[in-house]
Amino acid sequence: PPRGFGGGGGELAPGKKLRVGYLSGSGFWNSTTTARSMRSQYALHDRARVEIWCYACQGDDGSEPRAVIKNGCDKFVEAAGWGHQRVAEKIKADGINVLVDLTGYTLNTQTEVMAIGPAPIQVSFHGFPGTMGADFIHYLVADRRTASPDHQEHFTERLMLVPHTYLTNDHKFSRREALLAPGDPLYAQQAPSLAEFGFEESDIILCSFNQLYKIEPEVFGVWMDLLKAEPRAKLWLLRFSIQGAANLQKQAEKAGVDPNRIVAHDQFPRAREFRIKSLAHLFLDTPLFNAHTTGGDVLWAGIPVVTLPGENFAQRVAAGLLASAGAGLENTLIARTHDDYAALLLRLAARPNALAKIRSALEAAREAAPLFDTKLLTSHVEQGEKLMWEVYAAGEKPMHVIVHPRV
């Protein structure tokens, strides 16, 4: 269990707002998915209830997301080059009530700051997909799909469960180019063609834009069986490494599949990214480590996603995304077993009309879907932070917090 609150307790002073600090080891750099995904979230907090302080442990990268974040908080502390003790002392001196670690065990980790314990309530959110295994982290923000109640004993933190996916997807504010209408002048300029990317009109394009290290032999075997069963299908990957893509093509050939049916491309230009990705008919998720930010991207592009939830946190994120996509498709696209995953892929790949209907449902729902409602998620996170504080103020030890839906 998490370490206690250290003898805290007591109410906020009259008229004092809850002071929430967000700690970023990456300095809110554009190169991190957390900064890009959460760029609007800080400004959307209810300033009648909370103050938002941000602590950046890397210098300014000059990016738009970092500038948006900086403008969206009440105080922005530039802490590049500071030692962990100095950062912790600053956070304590600032009177932060709830400290949120956005980094976990990733880029320029600030775990040492959290271990010093500068705030009475310490939370892990968004940056690291799983338990920190540390008794100085009191809460982990998650959702019921990603952190099933059956798995709570495997977390050292207490869980703060939001009603929909815990993963922020800011597309409705920052990636509206995916919604261009045919009458828009940019629509024709950005429109990709199938031939441009090596496809034909008759192809069924199955994509997996996840990092290649997420593709394990077992699931790749399922995909090869799918290509052998559906001769119109091609598999579309991103070429994160030249050798990695080439190795997968060699494995396809060993499995009896023409390696030319494995199509690999470099990352797409941002302005056209979603239009290009929308050429795909179906996204094949990787059970070993799900699509997280990538899952939100492809659902925003209208591409159906088939996933198979596993046991750990990182293997269950895509199920939470689908359940929050607003199209009622979680029972259609979330497989239960390995065999179910294989059968579901084959069934959908063989039915382009069914895939087209699912795409239409996703596109119709996306602007109103909880998955892309950053304001709604922010209100839920804020509600959870207030509940955490109420537990602390009552002198209790950390306990699971369930946030109920708010419209």
Salt bridges, closest charged atoms under 4 A:
GLU51 OE1 - ARG19 NE 2.86
ASP60 OD1 - ARG66 NH1 3.75
GLU64 OE2 - ARG39 NH2 3.16
ASP74 OD2 - ARG47 NE 2.89
GLU78 OE1 - ARG66 NH2 2.74
GLU78 OE2 - LYS70 NZ 3.53
ASP94 OD1 - LYS90 NZ 3.18
GLU112 OE1 - HIS84 NE2 3.54
ASP135 OD1 - ARG3 NH2 3.09
GLU153 OE2 - HIS154 NE2 3.93
ASP170 OD2 - ARG39 NE 3.99
GLU177 OE2 - ARG175 NE 2.67
GLU196 OE2 - ARG272 NH1 2.99
ASP203 OD2 - LYS234 NZ 3.17
GLU218 OE2 - HIS338 NE2 3.44
ASP225 OD1 - LYS228 NZ 3.80
GLU230 OE2 - ARG232 NE 2.81
ASP266 OD1 - ARG239 NH1 3.16
GLU273 OE1 - ARG175 NH2 3.25
GLU273 OE2 - LYS277 NZ 2.76
ASP297 OD1 - HIS171 NE2 2.67
GLU311 OE1 - HIS151 NE2 3.48
ASP339 OD1 - HIS338 ND1 3.84
GLU363 OE2 - ARG359 NH1 3.90
GLU367 OE1 - ARG176 NH2 3.03
GLU382 OE1 - HIS45 ND1 2.79
GLU382 OE2 - ARG49 NE 2.90
